[in-house]
Amino acid sequence: MSRPPIRYNLILYAVQTDTFRFNLKRKYYLLDVVRDTDTPTNRYVLTGDVGAPYEVIHVLPVYDEQDITELENTLKKMKDTIEVKYLQVMQTVIGEWGYRRIDNTITRQYRIIESLNK
């Protein structure tokens, strides 16, 4: 995939502020991470556990403002459980982003959701 029609990338850094309440809503958060989209890439092109288990970083390719609206709706469900900081990346100085599209059913987040449903 050479250049998908992405307007910019949004880096999200999320820290759990209330672990107990976050765990009660964890399924909604994970469903957003593995949610399928009609775009050429996955919802998040990177999910990293930089400060596991209480901190995570995501890279969200933004195709249009609907992506931001959907993200805000997800974060409203997680209200009072995480603190999120954003960084909007309009271009890179060196190199390119590694965009991908993989089957979300093989991800760790998907396996966690399956275990929560048992």
C-alpha positions, -999 to +999 in steps of 0.1 A: +000+000+000+018+031-011-002+062-002-037+058+013-058+090+012-050+099+048-053+136+059-031+133+089-021+109+117-032+113+153-011+099+180-030+091+212-013+086+245-037+071+271-031+066+308-056+048+330-066+072+358-090+047+375-080+011+369-110-004+385-135+016+365-114+011+333-116-026+337-154-025+340-154-007+306-124-024+291-145-044+265-158-011+249-122+001+246-109-031+230-139-033+207-129+001+193-093-011+189-102-041+168-133-026+150-132-031+113-133-001+090-141+005+054-107+023+049-075+008+034-059+005+068-069-008+102-085+016+127-052+020+145-020+014+125-001+010+158-010+000+193+019+000+217+020-008+254+046+018+263+038+018+300+020-016+303-003-023+319-016+012+326-004+032+296-009+028+258-001+046+226-021+044+194-016+059+160-049+066+142-049+075+105-075+102+100-092+100+066-120+125+074-135+142+105-159+113+110-129+094+123-124+120+150-161+120+159-160+082+163-130+084+185-146+111+207-177+088+211-155+059+222-136+081+247-168+094+261-177+058+271-143+057+289-150+090+307-133+093+340-112+061+335-084+073+312-066+106+304-057+110+268-032+133+252-032+139+214-005+148+189-015+156+153+011+147+128+007+164+094+039+152+078+071+133+085+106+147+080+123+114+072+108+082+061+071+072+058+045+056+080+041+019+077+004+015+070-012-019+071-044-039+070-044-071+089-071-095+101-081-082+136-092-117+147-055-126+151-047-098+174-042-100+212-070-075+218-094-097+199-084-127+220-089-107+252-124-097+240-132-134+234-121-143+269-142-116+284-173-130+266-168-165+282 
